Amino acid sequence: MKQTNKKIAVAVLLALTCFIISFTKIEINKTAATVQQNSNLSIFSFCKPVAKYDILGSVKVPAICSDKSGDRIEILIKRCKKDYPSGEGLIVNDFFGVAEVIKFKE
């Protein structure tokens, strides 16, 4: 008889737990996004990574370059690769004219 009472208690506890969990509100981060990868660099356009990082320096696009953002990104990537080979990402905030080069912390 004790074994049956134990099984009933476990079943009731399990059902109660499932009932409570079903009413728990799951919070979804609506501002999360997937970051574009280009030449093994994470490109953060007008945003910052959630992970901790160090700023290695910055790279610029000369004023005489094209107004197309795609051209500017390519120039920023090339300069990053040349000046900061250990860089893992670019944070672009200035209409693709300047970018911070970052390396993620372990």
Secondary structure, 3 states (H helix, E strand, C coil): CHHHHHHHHHHHHHHHHHHHHHCCCCCCCCCCCCCEEECCEEEEECCCCCCCEEEEEEEECCCCCCCCHHHHHHHHHHHHHHHCCCCCEEEECCCCCEEEEEEECC
